[in-house]
Amino acid sequence: VRLIEPTAGHMMMGGEDLSTLSGAALRPVRRRIQIVFQDPYRSLNPRRTVGESIIEGLLNFGVPREQALQRAGETLSVVGLSPDAMRRYPHQFSGGQRQRICIARALVMDPEILVADEAVSALDVSVQAQVLELLEQVRQRTGVGVLFITHDLRVAAQICDTIIVMQRGKVVETGSAETVLTEPRHEYTRALIDAAPGRDWDFRNFRPVAAGHPAQAPAG
């Protein structure tokens, strides 16, 4: 997302190296890549209504205010919140609801890539599941590509099609989620799997194992 300038390497999207862009050339790219941050309690300005936070990006790109407000209401519906939420302030919502608002703020820009940076780590387990399900629904509905950053392999197992394992800023392993989690090649990947909390986790089927019951693979 170019919030931090790269010191080396390349970032390719559609054949274009984003790491070489600057100024006016970088501006349209920012609309194509949006981010959902880790902490929903600090990601929204407490002095601004939800509606104002969601439409800020659209206004910056020249979308008329009335049109931006309409799109904001529609996008809130996509993430399971009422458009009435636009008149309220962040402190009036739970953590899970705030993260839904943050997702709406990103999606209203109609991005090609949605970066979810530890987007559920600050939430309770039950709320995590709801947000993960929402991201999957959004991905299927909009076609947006989701780059999900996480230290929790159980979360990665639930949401990811492809997994890239990084150690100290270097890619050490990549492949389908099933292959990486069930047939890890790199010692660091194996160490991550061994360190995953909970002994009742079946990585092969990507679902928690209930006591006395086998895990079931996700439909499809």
C-alpha positions as CSV (number, residue, x, y, z in Angstrom):
1,V,0.0,0.0,0.0
2,R,3.1,2.2,0.0
3,L,2.5,3.5,3.5
4,I,6.2,2.7,4.0
5,E,8.6,3.2,1.1
6,P,10.3,0.0,-0.1
7,T,14.1,-0.2,0.1
8,A,14.5,-3.2,-2.3
9,G,12.6,-5.6,-4.5
10,H,9.5,-5.2,-6.7
11,M,5.7,-5.1,-6.1
12,M,4.0,-6.2,-9.3
13,M,0.3,-5.7,-10.0
14,G,-1.1,-6.2,-13.5
15,G,2.4,-6.0,-15.0
16,E,3.2,-2.7,-13.3
17,D,5.9,-2.3,-10.7
18,L,4.3,-0.3,-7.9
19,S,7.6,0.3,-6.1
20,T,8.8,2.6,-8.9
21,L,5.7,4.9,-8.9
22,S,5.5,8.3,-7.2
23,G,3.5,11.5,-7.1
24,A,0.7,11.7,-9.7
25,A,1.4,8.2,-11.0
26,L,1.0,6.6,-7.5
27,R,-2.3,8.4,-6.7
28,P,-4.7,6.2,-8.8
29,V,-3.0,3.0,-7.5
30,R,-3.9,3.9,-4.0
31,R,-7.6,3.6,-4.9
32,R,-7.0,0.1,-6.3
33,I,-5.4,-1.2,-3.1
34,Q,-7.1,-0.7,0.3
35,I,-6.2,-1.9,3.8
36,V,-8.0,-3.0,6.9
37,F,-5.8,-2.5,9.9
38,Q,-5.4,-4.8,12.9
39,D,-7.0,-2.7,15.7
40,P,-10.6,-1.6,15.0
41,Y,-10.6,0.5,18.2
42,R,-7.9,2.8,16.8
43,S,-8.6,2.6,13.1
44,L,-11.5,5.1,13.1
45,N,-11.4,8.7,14.1
46,P,-13.5,9.0,17.2
47,R,-14.5,12.6,16.4
48,R,-16.0,11.7,13.0
49,T,-19.2,9.9,12.3
50,V,-19.0,6.6,10.6
51,G,-20.4,8.1,7.4
52,E,-17.8,10.8,7.2
53,S,-15.0,8.2,7.8
54,I,-16.3,5.9,5.0
55,I,-16.8,8.7,2.4
56,E,-13.5,10.4,3.0
57,G,-11.6,8.4,0.3
58,L,-14.3,8.9,-2.2
59,L,-14.4,12.7,-1.7
60,N,-10.6,12.8,-2.1
61,F,-11.0,11.2,-5.5
62,G,-13.7,13.7,-6.6
63,V,-16.9,11.7,-6.0
64,P,-19.8,14.1,-5.3
65,R,-20.8,14.0,-1.7
66,E,-24.4,12.8,-2.3
67,Q,-23.2,10.0,-4.5
68,A,-20.5,9.1,-1.9
69,L,-23.1,8.9,0.9
70,Q,-25.3,6.7,-1.2
71,R,-22.4,4.3,-1.9
72,A,-21.4,4.3,1.7
73,G,-24.9,3.2,2.8
74,E,-24.9,0.5,0.2
75,T,-21.5,-0.8,1.3
76,L,-22.5,-0.8,4.9
77,S,-25.4,-3.1,3.9
78,V,-22.8,-5.4,2.2
79,V,-21.0,-5.8,5.5
80,G,-24.2,-6.5,7.4
81,L,-24.8,-3.1,9.0
82,S,-27.7,-0.7,8.6
83,P,-27.1,2.5,6.6
84,D,-28.4,4.3,9.8
85,A,-24.9,3.6,11.2
86,M,-23.5,6.4,9.2
87,R,-25.0,9.0,11.7
88,R,-23.3,7.4,14.7
89,Y,-19.8,7.5,16.2
90,P,-17.3,4.6,16.5
91,H,-17.6,4.4,20.3
92,Q,-21.3,3.3,19.8
93,F,-20.2,0.1,18.2
94,S,-18.6,-3.2,19.3
95,G,-15.2,-4.3,18.2
96,G,-16.6,-6.6,15.5
97,Q,-18.9,-3.9,14.2
98,R,-16.1,-1.4,14.1
99,Q,-14.1,-3.9,12.0
100,R,-17.1,-4.3,9.7
101,I,-17.1,-0.5,9.3
102,C,-13.4,-0.5,8.5
103,I,-14.0,-3.2,5.9
104,A,-16.8,-1.1,4.4
105,R,-14.5,2.0,4.3
106,A,-12.0,-0.1,2.2
107,L,-14.6,-1.7,0.0
108,V,-16.4,1.6,-0.9
109,M,-13.3,2.5,-3.0
110,D,-14.0,-0.6,-5.1
111,P,-10.4,-1.9,-4.8
112,E,-8.8,-4.7,-6.7
113,I,-6.8,-5.8,-3.7
114,L,-7.9,-5.7,0.0
115,V,-5.0,-6.0,2.4
116,A,-6.3,-7.4,5.8
117,D,-3.5,-6.8,8.3
118,E,-4.1,-9.1,11.2
119,A,-7.7,-8.0,10.8
120,V,-9.2,-10.4,13.4
121,S,-6.4,-10.7,16.0
122,A,-7.9,-8.1,18.3
123,L,-11.3,-9.7,18.3
124,D,-12.9,-12.4,20.4
125,V,-12.8,-15.9,18.9
126,S,-16.6,-15.9,18.1
127,V,-16.3,-12.5,16.5
128,Q,-13.3,-13.6,14.6
129,A,-15.4,-16.3,12.9
130,Q,-18.0,-13.8,11.9
131,V,-15.5,-11.4,10.4
132,L,-13.7,-14.2,8.5
133,E,-17.0,-15.4,7.1
134,L,-17.8,-11.8,6.1
135,L,-14.5,-11.5,4.2
136,E,-15.2,-14.7,2.4
137,Q,-18.7,-13.5,1.4
138,V,-17.2,-10.2,0.2
139,R,-14.6,-12.0,-1.8
140,Q,-17.1,-14.1,-3.6
141,R,-19.5,-11.2,-4.1
142,T,-17.1,-8.6,-5.4
143,G,-14.2,-10.6,-6.7
144,V,-11.7,-8.5,-4.8
145,G,-8.3,-10.2,-4.1
146,V,-7.6,-10.5,-0.4
147,L,-4.1,-10.4,1.0
148,F,-4.6,-11.7,4.5
149,I,-1.7,-11.2,6.9
150,T,-1.7,-13.3,10.0
151,H,0.5,-15.1,12.5
152,D,-2.3,-17.6,13.3
153,L,-2.2,-20.6,11.1
154,R,-5.7,-21.6,12.2
155,V,-7.0,-18.4,10.7
156,A,-4.9,-18.9,7.5
157,A,-6.3,-22.4,7.2
158,Q,-9.9,-21.1,7.3
159,I,-9.6,-18.3,4.8
160,C,-6.6,-18.7,2.5
161,D,-6.4,-20.4,-0.9
162,T,-2.6,-19.8,-1.2
163,I,-0.2,-19.4,1.7
164,I,3.1,-17.6,1.6
165,V,5.3,-18.1,4.6
166,M,7.8,-15.4,5.5
167,Q,10.7,-15.4,7.9
168,R,12.6,-12.2,8.7
169,G,11.2,-10.5,5.6
170,K,12.0,-13.4,3.2
171,V,9.7,-15.8,1.5
172,V,10.6,-19.3,2.6
173,E,7.7,-21.3,1.3
174,T,4.6,-20.8,-0.9
175,G,1.9,-23.1,-2.2
176,S,-1.8,-24.0,-1.8
177,A,-3.1,-23.8,1.7
178,E,-3.6,-27.6,1.8
179,T,-0.1,-28.3,0.6
180,V,1.7,-25.9,2.9
181,L,-0.2,-26.9,6.0
182,T,-0.2,-30.7,5.5
183,E,3.1,-31.2,3.6
184,P,5.4,-28.3,4.8
185,R,8.8,-28.3,3.2
186,H,10.7,-25.6,5.1
187,E,11.7,-26.1,8.7
188,Y,10.3,-22.7,9.7
189,T,6.9,-23.7,8.4
190,R,7.0,-26.9,10.3
191,A,8.0,-24.9,13.5
192,L,5.0,-22.6,13.0
193,I,2.6,-25.6,12.7
194,D,4.1,-27.3,15.7
195,A,3.7,-24.1,17.7
196,A,0.1,-23.5,16.7
197,P,-2.0,-23.4,19.9
198,G,-4.5,-26.2,20.7
199,R,-4.0,-29.9,20.2
200,D,-7.5,-30.4,18.8
201,W,-6.8,-28.9,15.4
202,D,-6.9,-30.9,12.2
203,F,-4.9,-28.9,9.6
204,R,-5.6,-31.5,6.9
205,N,-9.3,-30.6,7.0
206,F,-8.9,-27.0,8.0
207,R,-11.5,-27.2,10.8
208,P,-11.5,-27.4,14.6
209,V,-12.1,-30.9,15.9
210,A,-15.0,-31.2,18.3
211,A,-14.4,-33.6,21.2
212,G,-15.2,-37.1,20.0
213,H,-16.0,-36.0,16.4
214,P,-13.9,-36.0,13.3
215,A,-13.2,-32.7,11.5
216,Q,-15.0,-32.1,8.3
217,A,-13.6,-30.4,5.2
218,P,-15.3,-27.1,4.1
219,A,-17.9,-27.5,1.4
220,G,-16.6,-26.8,-2.1
